[in-house]
């Protein structure tokens, strides 16, 4: 029975639904866990420095392929092996980070799916501006340990310059630092917040939404899990579908496909979710145009 490795910076507990999507993707090629394939998972539990030793564990286990979530996990897997096929799901340009030489013709043992979350940040900022147009200072909550944090920050700052807004970057890579970050937002009088698409931050929707509510900060989030948890709104890739797609590529590799023959896919399935209850609690009126444009309005 072939064994597929799965490597993520997140924890198993907060990834159950997404791992189910990976299984669904494998199933599209006839692979069913514990029937004709086994999944060997490794979870860094938000400690990015654990990813490289965990990747080496999977290599030592002689898995048939390694599926990864997040740029840090993908880089760790690539550092651990040049022979075992690797399928990544990342939110950045994989060429920029040296994972592949090109999107159409990846070389070596690596391919995957790029959701390119930082290309969505200008639109996220614009949507936030439409809801709170008088805002001059916008916080950007980022994880300083994420390899893409500098690239994301540049994109956000450039987008803010077009609307005359200032960006206040606050950092967090632990629960305690989240509390400190929101206190910094209060002290610096940030009037709105944009949250980076990052495995650690994305695994804390209840914590972050709760802090945003406590400090009464309107926030734009990268995934629907946040407005579902009571946050104001999200604009981003449908995450479950993205995880399904890396399962699909994993199934193709188990059937004999080589990573170099599988172009890097770019996810284009984007959804906009608004939570009207959260807007009312903040005293905000969401323009009718945005309500009509939303894929889902939570009332």
ChimeraX attribute file (.defattr): number of C-alpha atoms within 10 A of each C-alpha:
attribute: neighborCount
match mode: 1-to-1
recipient: residues
	/A:1	9
	/A:2	15
	/A:3	20
	/A:4	23
	/A:5	24
	/A:6	26
	/A:7	26
	/A:8	27
	/A:9	26
	/A:10	24
	/A:11	17
	/A:12	16
	/A:13	10
	/A:14	13
	/A:15	14
	/A:16	10
	/A:17	12
	/A:18	17
	/A:19	18
	/A:20	15
	/A:21	22
	/A:22	24
	/A:23	21
	/A:24	21
	/A:25	25
	/A:26	24
	/A:27	17
	/A:28	16
	/A:29	17
	/A:30	14
	/A:31	22
	/A:32	16
	/A:33	16
	/A:34	11
	/A:35	8
	/A:36	11
	/A:37	18
	/A:38	16
	/A:39	18
	/A:40	14
	/A:41	17
	/A:42	22
	/A:43	21
	/A:44	19
	/A:45	18
	/A:46	19
	/A:47	15
	/A:48	21
	/A:49	14
	/A:50	16
	/A:51	24
	/A:52	20
	/A:53	15
	/A:54	22
	/A:55	28
	/A:56	16
	/A:57	15
	/A:58	25
	/A:59	19
	/A:60	11
	/A:61	13
	/A:62	15
	/A:63	19
	/A:64	18
	/A:65	25
	/A:66	28
	/A:67	27
	/A:68	28
	/A:69	22
	/A:70	24
	/A:71	26
	/A:72	24
	/A:73	29
	/A:74	31
	/A:75	20
	/A:76	21
	/A:77	30
	/A:78	24
	/A:79	13
	/A:80	19
	/A:81	17
	/A:82	12
	/A:83	13
	/A:84	20
	/A:85	24
	/A:86	29
	/A:87	30
	/A:88	30
	/A:89	29
	/A:90	26
	/A:91	24
	/A:92	22
	/A:93	23
	/A:94	26
	/A:95	12
	/A:96	12
	/A:97	15
	/A:98	11
	/A:99	24
	/A:100	22
	/A:101	15
	/A:102	16
	/A:103	20
	/A:104	14
	/A:105	15
	/A:106	21
	/A:107	18
	/A:108	19
	/A:109	20
	/A:110	27
	/A:111	32
	/A:112	30
	/A:113	25
	/A:114	22
	/A:115	24
	/A:116	20
	/A:117	20
	/A:118	24
	/A:119	16
	/A:120	17
	/A:121	27
	/A:122	17
	/A:123	15
	/A:124	24
	/A:125	22
	/A:126	16
	/A:127	18
	/A:128	24
	/A:129	19
	/A:130	14
	/A:131	17
	/A:132	17
	/A:133	11
	/A:134	10
	/A:135	17
	/A:136	17
	/A:137	19
	/A:138	26
	/A:139	25
	/A:140	25
	/A:141	25
	/A:142	26
	/A:143	24
	/A:144	13
	/A:145	17
	/A:146	18
	/A:147	17
	/A:148	23
	/A:149	18
	/A:150	11
	/A:151	13
	/A:152	22
	/A:153	20
	/A:154	12
	/A:155	16
	/A:156	24
	/A:157	19
	/A:158	15
	/A:159	19
	/A:160	21
	/A:161	11
	/A:162	10
	/A:163	14
	/A:164	11
	/A:165	18
	/A:166	17
	/A:167	22
	/A:168	20
	/A:169	19
	/A:170	21
	/A:171	19
	/A:172	19
	/A:173	19
	/A:174	15
	/A:175	14
	/A:176	9
	/A:177	14
	/A:178	22
	/A:179	14
	/A:180	15
	/A:181	21
	/A:182	24
	/A:183	15
	/A:184	17
	/A:185	24
	/A:186	15
	/A:187	9
	/A:188	12
	/A:189	15
	/A:190	21
	/A:191	19
	/A:192	24
	/A:193	25
	/A:194	24
	/A:195	22
	/A:196	24
	/A:197	27
	/A:198	25
	/A:199	24
	/A:200	25
	/A:201	23
	/A:202	19
	/A:203	20
	/A:204	17
	/A:205	21
	/A:206	17
	/A:207	15
	/A:208	24
	/A:209	22
	/A:210	15
	/A:211	17
	/A:212	20
	/A:213	17
	/A:214	10
	/A:215	13
	/A:216	16
	/A:217	23
	/A:218	25
	/A:219	28
	/A:220	27
	/A:221	29
	/A:222	28
	/A:223	24
	/A:224	23
	/A:225	19
	/A:226	26
	/A:227	26
	/A:228	18
	/A:229	16
	/A:230	21
	/A:231	29
	/A:232	29
	/A:233	30
	/A:234	27
	/A:235	25
	/A:236	25
	/A:237	22
	/A:238	18
	/A:239	21
	/A:240	14
	/A:241	17
	/A:242	25
	/A:243	25
	/A:244	22
	/A:245	24
	/A:246	27
	/A:247	28
	/A:248	23
	/A:249	29
	/A:250	30
	/A:251	24
	/A:252	19
	/A:253	20
	/A:254	20
	/A:255	12
	/A:256	8
	/A:257	14
	/A:258	18
	/A:259	25
	/A:260	17
	/A:261	15
	/A:262	20
	/A:263	18
	/A:264	24
	/A:265	18
	/A:266	17
	/A:267	19
	/A:268	13
	/A:269	12
	/A:270	14
	/A:271	18
	/A:272	23
	/A:273	27
	/A:274	28
	/A:275	23
	/A:276	21
	/A:277	17
	/A:278	23
	/A:279	19
	/A:280	13
	/A:281	11
	/A:282	14
	/A:283	11
	/A:284	15
	/A:285	11
	/A:286	16
	/A:287	10
	/A:288	9
	/A:289	9
	/A:290	16
	/A:291	16
	/A:292	10
	/A:293	13
	/A:294	16
	/A:295	13
	/A:296	15
	/A:297	17
	/A:298	14
	/A:299	10
